[in-house]
Amino acid sequence: MAAPLVRPPVADLVFQVYARPLHPELFDILAIRQIRHADFVLTVWITRTGHVIAWENEDVHLSEVATTAEQDLPKGKRLLSYRLRHEQCASLDCAHGVRYQASFHVETLPPELFAHIHDEILADGSKRGFLHHFSPHARLALAPLGFVLAEFRPGCLFLSTFHTFPGEHTVVKTQSLIEKKPA
């Protein structure tokens, strides 16, 4: 039986956005989902450290990454880079009428509340979205979760992610909106 993958400490995490694809060999990918929409392709990788979400249409490519600061990623075409701390927001006007907005929140909770939120994410993820349930580190311990939900509306895509870090009783949440203004 393989040893469980260990999540990094939340304090080591960064949130970055690129105007380019990122090579899969750069990441420890645990689960993949791809959605082809009439106007774009969405690719989601759940990784040991968080996620990589790539959105592309015929004109623009955006890659959103939640990973560790030590991850050796290219600097070229990096549009945003933040340490994952507290709550922050960012927005970008991209080429061809595409607008990207993101917010993220890191929340450390009391153990009982964390267990309740963890169970809610697990229940929601079993009904919709894309859920990855990591192997637990101990037999009776809560296992980390990675959950990505994509909601489509005409001209926009709304993404929500939740990553749990049971050893720290912490949930990392991101929300992103990608809008394409009509020409």
C-alpha positions as CSV (number, residue, x, y, z in Angstrom):
1,M,0.0,0.0,0.0
2,A,1.4,3.4,-1.0
3,A,2.1,6.0,1.7
4,P,-0.4,8.8,1.8
5,L,0.6,12.1,0.2
6,V,1.3,14.8,2.7
7,R,-0.2,18.3,2.1
8,P,2.2,21.2,2.7
9,P,1.6,23.7,5.5
10,V,-0.9,26.3,4.5
11,A,1.6,29.0,5.2
12,D,3.7,27.8,2.2
13,L,0.9,28.2,-0.3
14,V,0.6,30.8,-3.1
15,F,-2.1,31.7,-5.6
16,Q,-0.9,32.5,-9.1
17,V,-2.4,33.3,-12.5
18,Y,-0.7,32.9,-15.8
19,A,-1.6,33.9,-19.4
20,R,-0.2,30.6,-20.7
21,P,-0.6,26.8,-20.3
22,L,1.5,25.1,-17.6
23,H,3.1,21.7,-18.2
24,P,1.6,18.8,-16.3
25,E,5.0,17.5,-15.4
26,L,5.4,20.5,-13.0
27,F,2.7,19.2,-10.7
28,D,1.8,16.2,-8.6
29,I,-1.6,15.7,-10.3
30,L,-4.0,13.5,-8.4
31,A,-7.2,13.9,-10.4
32,I,-8.1,15.4,-13.8
33,R,-11.4,16.7,-15.3
34,Q,-11.9,18.5,-18.6
35,I,-15.1,20.2,-19.8
36,R,-15.6,21.3,-23.3
37,H,-18.0,24.2,-23.6
38,A,-19.3,25.8,-26.8
39,D,-17.0,28.9,-26.1
40,F,-14.1,27.5,-24.1
41,V,-12.3,24.5,-22.7
42,L,-11.9,24.1,-18.9
43,T,-9.3,21.7,-17.5
44,V,-9.1,21.1,-13.8
45,W,-6.2,19.3,-12.0
46,I,-6.4,18.6,-8.3
47,T,-2.9,18.5,-7.0
48,R,-1.3,17.6,-3.7
49,T,-0.9,21.3,-3.0
50,G,-4.2,22.6,-4.3
51,H,-5.2,23.0,-8.0
52,V,-4.4,24.1,-11.5
53,I,-7.4,25.3,-13.5
54,A,-6.8,26.2,-17.1
55,W,-9.4,28.1,-19.2
56,E,-8.9,28.7,-22.8
57,N,-10.9,30.0,-25.8
58,E,-9.7,30.7,-29.3
59,D,-8.0,33.9,-28.2
60,V,-7.0,33.7,-24.5
61,H,-5.5,31.2,-22.1
62,L,-5.6,31.6,-18.3
63,S,-4.1,29.2,-15.8
64,E,-4.9,29.6,-12.1
65,V,-2.7,27.8,-9.6
66,A,-2.8,27.1,-5.9
67,T,0.6,25.6,-5.0
68,T,3.6,26.1,-2.8
69,A,5.9,29.1,-3.0
70,E,8.8,26.6,-3.5
71,Q,7.2,25.1,-6.6
72,D,9.5,25.9,-9.5
73,L,7.1,27.5,-12.0
74,P,7.9,29.7,-14.9
75,K,8.0,33.5,-14.4
76,G,7.0,34.3,-18.0
77,K,3.4,35.4,-18.5
78,R,2.7,35.3,-14.8
79,L,-0.1,37.9,-14.3
80,L,-0.7,37.5,-10.5
81,S,1.1,36.1,-7.5
82,Y,-0.1,36.2,-3.9
83,R,0.7,34.3,-0.7
84,L,-2.4,32.6,0.4
85,R,-3.1,34.5,3.6
86,H,-6.3,35.8,5.1
87,E,-8.7,37.2,2.4
88,Q,-7.6,38.9,-0.8
89,C,-9.1,39.9,-4.2
90,A,-7.6,40.6,-7.6
91,S,-8.9,41.3,-11.1
92,L,-7.4,41.5,-14.6
93,D,-8.6,42.8,-17.9
94,C,-7.2,40.3,-20.5
95,A,-7.1,40.5,-24.2
96,H,-10.2,40.1,-26.5
97,G,-12.7,41.3,-23.9
98,V,-12.0,38.7,-21.3
99,R,-12.0,39.8,-17.6
100,Y,-10.7,37.6,-14.8
101,Q,-11.6,38.2,-11.1
102,A,-10.5,36.2,-8.1
103,S,-10.8,36.1,-4.4
104,F,-9.4,33.7,-1.8
105,H,-9.8,33.2,1.8
106,V,-7.8,31.1,4.3
107,E,-9.8,30.2,7.4
108,T,-8.5,28.3,10.5
109,L,-11.4,27.0,12.5
110,P,-12.0,25.4,15.9
111,P,-11.7,21.6,15.5
112,E,-15.4,20.9,15.9
113,L,-16.4,23.5,13.3
114,F,-13.7,22.4,10.9
115,A,-15.1,18.8,11.1
116,H,-18.6,20.1,10.4
117,I,-17.4,22.2,7.4
118,H,-15.3,19.3,6.1
119,D,-18.4,17.0,6.2
120,E,-20.4,19.7,4.3
121,I,-17.8,19.9,1.6
122,L,-17.7,16.1,1.4
123,A,-21.5,15.9,1.1
124,D,-21.7,18.7,-1.5
125,G,-18.9,17.3,-3.5
126,S,-20.6,13.9,-3.7
127,K,-23.6,15.5,-5.4
128,R,-21.9,18.0,-7.8
129,G,-18.6,19.4,-8.9
130,F,-15.3,17.6,-8.8
131,L,-14.2,16.1,-5.5
132,H,-10.9,14.4,-4.6
133,H,-10.7,12.6,-1.3
134,F,-7.1,12.2,-0.2
135,S,-5.9,9.2,1.7
136,P,-6.0,9.9,5.5
137,H,-2.7,10.3,7.3
138,A,-3.9,8.2,10.2
139,R,-6.6,5.5,10.3
140,L,-9.2,7.6,12.2
141,A,-8.1,11.0,11.0
142,L,-10.0,13.2,8.6
143,A,-8.6,13.0,5.1
144,P,-7.8,16.2,3.2
145,L,-10.3,17.2,0.4
146,G,-10.0,19.1,-2.8
147,F,-13.3,20.3,-4.3
148,V,-13.8,22.3,-7.5
149,L,-17.2,23.6,-8.6
150,A,-17.7,25.2,-12.1
151,E,-21.0,27.0,-12.8
152,F,-21.7,28.3,-16.3
153,R,-23.8,31.3,-17.3
154,P,-24.0,33.0,-20.7
155,G,-20.8,34.8,-21.2
156,C,-19.2,33.8,-17.9
157,L,-17.8,31.0,-15.8
158,F,-17.8,31.0,-12.0
159,L,-15.4,28.7,-10.2
160,S,-15.3,27.8,-6.5
161,T,-12.6,25.7,-4.9
162,F,-12.2,24.3,-1.4
163,H,-9.1,22.6,0.0
164,T,-9.1,21.2,3.5
165,F,-6.0,20.9,5.6
166,P,-7.2,18.7,8.6
167,G,-3.9,18.9,10.5
168,E,-4.2,22.7,10.7
169,H,-8.1,22.8,10.9
170,T,-7.9,25.1,7.9
171,V,-9.9,25.6,4.7
172,V,-8.5,27.4,1.7
173,K,-11.3,28.8,-0.5
174,T,-11.0,30.5,-3.8
175,Q,-13.6,32.0,-6.1
176,S,-12.9,33.0,-9.7
177,L,-15.0,34.6,-12.4
178,I,-14.1,34.6,-16.0
179,E,-16.3,36.9,-18.2
180,K,-16.2,37.4,-22.0
181,K,-17.7,40.7,-23.0
182,P,-19.7,40.5,-26.2
183,A,-17.9,41.9,-29.2
